[in-house]
Each structure stands twice: as structure tokens, then as C-alpha cells.
């Protein structure tokens, strides 16, 4: 049985462990381990994760499969009143191809619509071709490319992708 449930403070360590496993498996062919660790260190602080707990503007939800955390997604309102940003959507690699990413994607689309948003946007590394293909399959199109400094001399070379709802 699959379930998406909101992040709580009690989940911080579970999420951190899950994120480290997923990111190291997925991104090590795209960016350096040093950059992976740097980015995770910033994202996985209690202060950053607390921004999602009981928020009315951003959400982070754990995907549970038979009560075990196997993925997560986060999304946030954008100031333009029409956009919801899909910030993160991650799943353990051994579960790819089972439709579980689609569960999270459909959930984000449903949340965007329920909030009256007409656009769902995300950023994806240009070298992350597998994910780009998945996003295209779900109706996203590349709208621009951006290079963003993420500290310690690291940059993300990304596409912005958009899905009209």
C-alpha cells in the first residue's frame, strides 16, 4: 500500500537518510560526491526542514510503501499566483519503473490544481537525461536554462521545465 504523508519533525532523520541514499545513487554520475554532500548539508538542516512542517505555502511529503519511507516530494507556492514549484521528487532507485514517481507527480499536479495554480514548474540538471525523459512523459517542456551558484564554488547547470495545467 502506498501513502503520501506530510513531513513531521519526527521524520527528519528518516528523510535525511533516505535523501543521502537516493542522491548518492542518482547524482554521482552527474555531479561530484563533494557537491552532493554540500547540497544535502544545506537542504537537510532541521531549520530548513522545519519550514515544511505545518506550512501553508510549502509542503514536503514522504512516500510510504507498506509503511516504509521510499521517496519524497516537495513543492511550494510561487509569488505569481499561478505557479506551484515542484522542488523535489525522489524515489529509491530500486523502485524506479513501478509507477511510484507517477503517484507523487499526480499528487503534485492535483495539489496545484486544488490551489488554483495553472503552472507546475521544476528545475532539473541538464545531464539528468533519465529524469528529463520522465518529466517530458508527464507533460513538461523545457522553457529555459539556468546556471545557479550553490556555494563552495559549485553550480547547478539546469533546465527549467513547465507543465501547463
N, C-alpha and C positions, 0 to 999 in steps of 0.2 A: 504494500500500500504506500502511495506517495502522498506527501503533505508538505505544503509550504507554510512556515510559521514565522512570525516576527522574531527578530533577534532580541534577546534579553541579556542583561549583564551576566547572568549565569552561563551564557553561551560563548562568552568572549574567548575562552581558551580553546573550546572545540572549534570555533571558527578560525582562530589563528593556526591551529594545527592543520585543519583542512586546507586553508589557503596556502600554507607553505608546501604541502604535498602537491597540490594542483599546480601552483605556479612553477615550482622546480621541475615538474614533469613536462609541463606545456611550454614554458618560455625559455628553457635552457638552450633550445635550438635557434632562438630568435634574438635574445639579449643575454648578456653575461650574468653569471651567478651573483657577482658583486652588485649589479644593477637590480636584479630580482630581490636580493636581500635588502638593499637600500629602500626600494619602493615598498616592500612589505613592512619594513620597520616603521615607515611613516603611516601606512594605512591601518596597521593593526594595534595602534596605541589605544588604551582604554578611553582616552579623551576623544579620539576620532570615532571609535565605535559607539561611544555614548551618544553621539549626535543622531544616531538612527533610532535609539530607544525612545519610544513614546513621542516621536516627532510627527508633526502634521505636514511636513514638507519633504521628507526623505524617508526611505524605507530600506531595510536590509532584512532579507528573509532566508532562512535556512531551508534547503530541500531535504526532506527526510524520506528515506526509503526503508520501510519496515522499522521505523523508529531510529534509524541510523542516519546521521548527517552525511550527505554525499555530495552536496553542492550548495550554492548560494547565489542570490542575485540582489542587486541594489539598484534603486532608481530614485530620482529626485526631481521635484518641480523646478522649472526654469522660470526666470523672471518675465518672459514674454507672454505669459498666459496661454500659449498654445502648445508648448513643448514639455515633454517629460524626457529626461535623460536617463537612459539605461546605463548606469555607471559600471556595473559588474554583472557578469553572468558566467559562473564557473561550475564545472562538474568533474568529479573524479574521472581520470582518463579511461579506466576500465569499464565505465558505464556509458561511454560515448556510443552513439548509434542506437540507443534504446528508446529514444523519444523523450528523455527526461529534460534535456535542454529545451525542447519544444514546450514542455509543461511550463518551464519558467518564462519562456518568451511569450507564450499566450497569456500568462498571468500578468506580465508587464503591460502587454497591449490592452488587456481588459482593465487594468488599473488606470492606464492613460485615458481610455475612453470614459470610465466612470468619473474621472476628474475633469472631463470636458476638454481634454487635450486632443489636438488634431495631428500632432507630430511626435514620433518617438525617434530620438537620436542617440548615437553611441559613437565612441572612438575605438579604433582597432589598429594595431600595429600593421604597417604596410606589408611586413614579411609574414604575417599571420594568415596565410592563404587559406588554410582549412576553415578558420572561423569566418573569414570574409565570404567564403562559399556558403556557409551555413546562413549567414545574415542575408545574403542575396536570396537564398531559398525561402527565407521568411519575409521577403518583400522589401528589403533595404536596398538603397542605392548609394553609391559614393557621391558626396556633394562637394567635398574639398579635401585638401590635405594640409596638415599642420605639423609643425615641429615644436615640441614643448620641453623646456628645461625642467628636470625633476630633481635637481640638486646633485651635489658631488660630481659635477661635470657630466652627468648622464642626461640624455634626451630621449624623448619618445617621438618616433617618426611615424605619424598616424594618418589614417583616413578618418574623416567624419562621414558617417553613414546615416541615412534618414529613411524613415518609413512614414508615409502619409496614412492617416487613419480615417 
